[in-house]
Amino acid sequence: MYPPSGSGPGPHPPQPPSGHPHLYAPNPYQQPQPPAGPERPARSAWRVAVGLVVAGFGLLAVLGGGALIAHAYSNSQQTIHNPEYSRQLWRNVPVETLFPPQLGREHPDKGFRIPNDERGWTRAAISSDTSCKAALSGELAREAADRGCVATMRATYVDDTGGTAATVALIAFRDARARTDLQEIVDDAQEKPDHVVRALAAPGTRWNDSGRTGNGGWLAGEAPIFVAVTTGPADGRRPGRLPEPWGKRAFPQKEDREAWAHTAQGLAKSLATRLYAETRKAGS
């Protein structure tokens, strides 16, 4: 048998002679392998839990910071109202704003921050006297004095036809509660008749107290101001003095004055709405 028994490699490769420095000479074309590093220990459960907790706190910190930024931005956009501004509205707002050059109807979708665009009435005179006694008359004058009237500003407007004049009065009180039931006093004055505002003469008209025909009034939002208006013909005519047979009874006379009363009420509401818009800008 070939090879002879005991001379072949058998199950074990041949061993180098004793004293040989290497078992086998390294292959010159083979890169030496780096020594293996220490084996990475398995991650324990408590380390995973700690990592999750730290990540959770980090996420909460990020969310909290974002909420603070959003809150600061929201605060920077809001308007902080000052009630004292409303209480002193007649002092704080220029007279040109209280009594605009044009007054009347506005666009129905107009917001309170949109510039004014009233049409229908033109301002003809402004009074420099703020005395409540000089501006008001009748039962309204007595009630305003008893309730602590601070000042009353007046202006006269003429409508676009030139046929109707209106004197509007802004009656300022120290407390908004003083305006309670003033609307009823104005309505009762129309029934008597007993007019509530003294007419302020305007150039180019014959408007005076004897021409007063209709009354109106309205609250100016939360501001302690009541708006009162009296209207009548600008040419000196005196409605409500119908000749016979129409003047036999009181009702026809009242009916003749009714149109001016509706006009006065509409103007009072229009001006009160403007004043309310002013209080919303920085006041109420």
Disulfide bonds with the S-S distance in Angstrom:
Cys132-Cys149 1.93
